[in-house]
């Protein structure tokens, strides 16, 4: 089964946002929470003005956030 392009974009954008917010805040937990909030707000927007709320998109966001956070944690551990 192919993963939809939309889910891939949610994953990649969430991963990148975690990195960007970490660079701005220097706090993994805060950057993950901000990114998760943005994902939920985007889905709420989609519910009223777009294609509808999607839990699959939220899951893709969470996977991107977790992997991004793990990468940041790994980089901090190495350096």
ZIMOFEN-V994844 format. One line per field, one symbol per residue. ss: DSSP state (h for helix, s for strand, l for the rest). psi: psi as a letter, one per 20 degrees, with the letter a starting at -180 (. if undefined). burial: b if it has 9 or more other ideal C-beta (glycine too) atoms within 8 Angstrom, else e. Layout:
ss=???
psi=???
burial=???
This chain:
ss=llllhhhhhhhhhhhhhhhhhhhhhllhhhhhhhhhhhhhhhhhhhhhhlllllhhhhhhhhhhhhhhhhhhhhhhhhl
psi=pppqhghggggggggghggghghhhkoggghggggggggghghgghghiciqpohhggghggggggggghgggghhgh.
burial=eeeeeebbebbbbbbbbbbbbbeebeebebbbebbbebbbebbbbbbeeeeeebeebbebbbbbbebbbebbbeeeeee
